[in-house]
Amino acid sequence: MQRITTVRSALGAVALSLALLTATVSAQNHEAVRSSGGVVSSQQWIASEAGARVLAEGGNAVDAAIATGFALAVTHPTAGNIGGGGFMVIRFPSGQATTIDFREKAPLAAHPEMWLDENGEYSSQMHHRSHLAVGVPGTVAGFDKAHRLYGDAEWATLVQPAVSLAEDGFVLSEALAGSIGRFAERSQYEASVQAYSKNGTPYAAGETFRQPDLARSLARIRDDRWYGFYAGETARLIAEEMRRGGGIITEQDLGLYRAQERTPVQGTYRGYDIISMPPPSSGGVAIVSMLNMLEPYDVGAMGHNSAEYIHYLAEAMRRAFRDRAIYLADADFADVPVHRLTSKEHATWLARNIDPERASVSHPTDVQMRPESPETTHYSVVDADGLAVSVTYTLESGYGSGIVVPGAGFLLNNEMGDFNAGPGLTNESGLIGTEPNLARPQQRMLSSMSPSIVAKDGELVAVVGSPGGRTIINTTLQLILNMVDFGMSIEQAVAAPRIHHQWLPDRVRIETDGASAEAVQALEAMGHTVQVGGQQGSANSIGIDPLTGEAIGAPDPRSPDSGARAGGRSGTRAGGGR
Ligand code: DON
């Protein structure tokens, strides 16, 4: 009884502070925030604020990450979710680290040929944009597991901010009003149109956006944790929508879903420790492999985004992405040689034929991998004790499958699209049909999400990661290089222009104004195909000031609504330091 009273009064306080929060909507900005009381940095400042409040009330970084994640499911619906999945990397003040894998899984009725139509032809629409594209969601199980293992605060207080944001609403920014308006306009699903418009009329910026069905789904999670999603009303509503739309996820599939704690992938780079996500993410393996390839070179002396630097980056990326395509998949189903791929010896072998003057050529198939949208989301949390949490989670495409579960108010992912198309379907139009990442019952699809943590001599240095499909891996790599090799502060490291190469297509992509015209010309003269333009990622990160030990939250200025918030009273705008 005592416990219930305490929870109720805590919920009341949260509701009150969220009411204040909606009134201060104009407070967003992209400035870095510095605090000794902990920091949250995410793609949506209201969600950062929900997490920071948990820190201020005595919760630890895992608690704050859970509260931020649930709040993002309300305030950042393109990628924040309860109907998707992702990964959490945790580093404890002792230096030990762990990860929570809450990647979606294939349902029991899945099979490698499930996206062939009645004529036996592969259908991209079935694979990416139908009820057959939906994986069994993992986010709620992941947050529940992280909380049971490492949380301190009362569970209900971590979900309630999201319940209040969905129930009472929050004021729409221009960017979000435009985004949900475009989504509702093109949606073919009535429940999606209802959830994201006023009966077909778009919301305007400045209007209050309420999501009552989502509030009820979140309230069930608040009250019954895992059971509030994977059993009972929500599970029934998901299974019903699957039957209605020709999907295959059943209540049994939902009941079988468990998040997994996994040992991180770890590597070293110039004395720094790199802690990242193991399979079914390819991110940790690829980042460690690329850092190993670059370590023998004096990268810092080349100059940031000089032709020479971009050449070496692209050559390391090309090789790591080739390994990714050949070896990486869910290690519960495929034999993934993580130790070999992340060893210094393997990197030496891979880098043996990097020519300082000439681009290599990506053989052998000319396969162009499917283009990806940038809609995933990454956030970082550090608490006053130095507990660090790095989370990347997603619905896969922006708004996932586009399917809102009727009566439940949340979007389902289209993550099954991250499985390979079908056995032997590798062809020149962009399909990959290699064995390890084919859909099998209960298998998790390969991911590029790379939540990562950097430490040195036992001290936390930074919490990093990004959305962006396969570019995630390279964005995260460059955040590390920017700090280690170019001495950038976390704000500079996040803001600096990025490049991307993914083996196939054989092309270097450089963000708008990311390199000089001379550097682009020099790269082309070396044989690189170069494409300049666009933006890459949203790397909402945290660095630690080595002098004061304060956490500095650096939201990515590329995202209009991103923001960092301080957990303690000592939060100030940051200046200098890493
Ligand atoms: O897990 C992955 O790698 C992707 N589903 C992430 C999706 C993303 O970043 C947006 N683009 N596809």
Residues whose N, C-alpha, C, O or C-beta is under 5 A from the ligand:
A	BS01	DON	E372 S373 P374 E375 T376 T394 E396 S397 D418 L446 S447 S448 M449 P467 G468 G469
